[in-house]
Each structure stands twice: as C-alpha cells, then as structure tokens.
Amino acid sequence: QGATGINVTEKVIEYVKSLAEGGRNDTLIRNYYDRFVEVLPRSVVFHYYSRLWMWSGDKKARAGLDRLKSWYLGEDDIEKRISGLSDTTDKENPVTDRKKTYQKYKGLLRVNNLLFWWWMAKSVYQKDLTQEIDKSISSEELNKLCFDLVSNEDDIWVLSSAAINFLYFMELYAGKKVDSAYWVRMVENRLPELKDKDLVKRAFYFLSHIVIGETGFYSKQKIEQLDVCTDAVLMMEKMIEDNYFNTSLDMKFEFLVCCRIVNHVSRLEKMIMGEAERSKSGIGNFLVDTCNIWKHGFGNKLSFAEHRNVLYLMACGRMRV
C-alpha cells in the first residue's frame, strides 16, 4: 500500500463484493474494470479508456483519459511514452515466422508505437505531436520502411495486423492511401492455406485490422470502403464458423465489433454471446477463454484480459454517432 498508494483493505472488500454481484455480464465486467483498472499498467488503462470513449463517447472513460493526459503527452522521454502501446505476442518465442520477419524490419514495432502515440494524441487530446515524430524518425526512413514492406507481399502476410496497421498509420501520417480492396483479395486468395489455428489467426487479424484501419482506429464511425470491409467481415465470419473452437474470444469479440462497424448482423452472434456467458474468470468478473483451445494461453489473468474485455463491452454497447 505504501508503494502503490492503493488502499488494499478497500480493494479486498470491493473484490469480494464484485464476486457476489449478479446481473448482466457486460455490467458486471464494466463495474469490475472501473474498480480495478488502476492496478493495471497505464498503457493498458489508456487502451481500455480510449476504446470505450472513441467507440461510444463514454463519459467515465473520458474522465479516465483526462487523468492520463500528462503521462501520455509528455511526462517521460519518448521511448518510455511509447513503450507498451503496441506489441508483439511473439516476443518470447524467437523461432516463429512472425518473429523472424519482425527482425527483418527491425524498426517496425517502434514505428508502429510512435505513430499510434501520435495518432491517439491527435484523436484523443487534439494535440499534434508531428514535431516529436520528426525528431525520432525521418520521413526518408519511414518511406523506405513502407517501400520495403509493400514490396514484399509475403512479409506483409506473415506480419498480419502489424503490417496493415503500419500502412494505415502511414495513410494518416503521410497521406499514403491504402488499397484495402487489394489486401482483402490477397487474404481471399490465401484462404486455402489456412490449415491450422495460427494461420486462421493470421488471416483473421489481417482482415479485422483492415476494417479497424478504415475507421481511423475508431476515430470515425462512417467508413468509405464499406463494401470492401463488408467482404472482409463475411470472410471473418466464415473463418470463425469453420474453426469455432480453435478461435479465441478476443477474435470473436473483435469480429462482433467489426460487424457493428459495417452494420452486419451475424448468424454467429448468439453463439458467441452464449460462450461469453460461460467464460467468466474464476477469480473475478472478467472474461477468459474457457470453452475453446485458447484457454491454455493467458489463463485467469486480469493483466492479459483487457483487450478481450473491452472488445466485449464495445460489442455490447452502442457506437457513437
């Protein structure tokens, strides 16, 4: 308590109360995060609040973002500010294809962090940090990285969401328009390759991040490439249908969020929400994978559950108009 400033006794009482609460799953989960979000890393807290606010205009989330403003915009040096804002789940495994490809484009993870930081500062706090980006990486380096990556379609396929995020960040930062239809067709042509759950995951996140990229990472609710994004969502739907128990809750909830974006009512929604009802953590009112093969991943850990749970709350809530 002395080190963190958190009232431990109060939190223990709140924790026990939270386990005894009844009601709608989304309400329980929202209440749980409102109580305990402060125990999570600030980068995770920012992800949680920013998604809820950008998605629905949530006032509590906006207040949370305001409390994070000085940290986000400039409390530390730039490397500390961008640390953890985006990441690769492969970092502990040096032999995956994705890890090897990250090493080929050594600046990509840092650049994605920089551009994500820049775009969220602009979207959330109306602060243009372009000069800070220019000090950290030149336009020549950015353009070379973009050229090298786009020149190798196989590498983009392996990097999946990391690559497509970078292309959309470059659209926002440097005006390099993304040909979303081309990349959706590329995934469609590779569908016969999807022989295991990791390849399904790669294709799924490639498509979902095209949809998310078209929204400016949730900064706008209306998208220009509606037909292309709808095609992407229908492919994601078929992937989940064909590989249901090899698909994580994170993927299923991200799919439902993409459905909301393109106004598609999925035949799988009832099944996914039913799985959500049976997937509460054994140690708290938040969701973990319990009904599919992904349950052997992060287990009952609040620190690894935020991405999944904020997507669930977004899927249950209304989009900001």
HURA-V374978 format. One record per pair of residues at least 24 apart in sequence whose ideal C-beta (glycine too) atoms are under 7 Angstrom apart, sorted by sequence separation. I is the first residue (numbers start at 1). J is the second residue. D is the distance in Angstrom with one decimal. If there is no record, write none. Layout:
BEGIN
i=(I:I)
j=(J:J)
d=(D:D)
END
This chain:
BEGIN
i=(146:207:233:287:34:42:46:86:111:184:233:249:86:183:241:85:142:207:208:240:42:207:233:237:86:146:180:249:82:85:111:233:237:6:82:85:142:204:229:230:6:153:157:229:111:180:230:82:178:204:81:203:226:276:108:107:223:249:200:105:249:43:248:43:160:164:41:105:200:105:161:165:172:184:248:160:161:164:168:180:247:160:164:197:200:208:215:246:248:181:184:188:204:208:211:245:246:73:161:165:180:184:187:245:72:164:197:112:119:201:208:211:104:211:73:112:116:119:73:78:101:108:112:115:257:111:118:253:260:69:101:112:250:254:257:78:101:108:115:250:253:257:65:249:253:256:260:98:97:98:250:253:54:50:50:88:123:197:119:221:221:221:55:54:54:51:25:25:32:32:32:29:28:29:29:48:52:47:51:55:52:56:44:48:55:56:40:47:51:56:57:21:55:56:19:55:18:36:40:18:33:29:29:30:29:26:26:26)
j=(170:232:258:312:60:68:72:112:137:210:259:275:113:210:268:113:170:235:236:268:71:236:262:266:116:176:210:279:113:116:142:264:268:38:114:117:174:236:261:262:39:186:190:262:145:214:264:117:213:239:117:239:262:312:145:145:261:287:239:145:289:84:289:85:202:206:84:148:243:149:205:209:216:228:292:205:206:209:213:225:292:206:210:243:246:254:261:292:294:228:231:235:251:255:258:292:293:121:209:213:228:232:235:293:121:213:246:162:169:251:258:261:155:262:125:165:169:172:127:132:155:162:166:169:311:166:173:308:315:125:158:169:307:311:314:136:159:166:173:308:311:315:124:308:312:315:319:158:158:159:311:315:123:120:124:162:219:293:217:319:320:321:218:218:219:218:276:277:284:285:286:285:285:286:287:306:310:306:310:314:313:317:306:310:317:318:303:310:314:319:320:285:319:320:284:320:284:302:306:285:309:309:312:313:313:312:313:316)
d=(5.3:4.2:5.1:5.9:6.7:6.4:6.3:5.0:6.4:6.3:6.0:7.0:5.4:6.0:6.3:5.0:7.0:5.9:6.3:6.0:5.8:5.3:5.2:5.6:5.4:6.5:5.4:6.1:3.9:5.1:6.9:5.4:6.3:6.8:5.7:5.7:6.7:5.7:6.9:4.7:6.7:6.6:6.7:5.1:6.4:6.2:6.3:4.8:6.7:5.5:6.2:6.6:6.3:6.2:6.7:5.9:6.7:6.0:5.6:6.6:5.3:3.7:5.7:5.5:4.7:5.9:6.3:6.9:5.1:6.2:4.2:5.8:6.6:5.6:6.7:5.1:6.5:4.6:3.3:4.9:6.5:4.6:5.8:6.6:6.6:5.1:6.1:6.9:3.9:4.8:5.8:6.5:5.5:6.9:4.5:4.7:5.4:6.1:4.3:6.7:4.9:5.1:6.8:6.1:6.8:6.1:4.1:6.4:6.6:6.9:5.5:5.7:6.8:7.0:6.3:5.8:6.9:5.7:5.9:6.3:5.2:6.4:5.6:3.7:5.6:6.7:6.7:6.3:6.8:5.9:4.7:6.7:5.8:5.3:5.1:5.9:5.5:6.3:5.7:4.6:3.7:5.4:5.8:5.3:4.7:3.8:5.9:5.6:5.0:6.3:6.7:5.3:6.9:6.2:5.7:6.8:4.4:6.8:6.4:5.4:6.2:6.7:5.8:4.1:6.1:6.4:6.2:6.0:6.0:4.0:5.6:5.7:4.2:5.6:6.7:5.3:6.5:6.4:4.9:4.8:6.5:5.0:5.0:5.1:6.8:5.9:6.1:7.0:6.3:6.5:4.2:7.0:6.1:5.2:7.0:6.4:6.7:6.8:6.6:5.4:6.7:5.6:6.7:5.9:6.4:6.9:5.9:4.0)
END
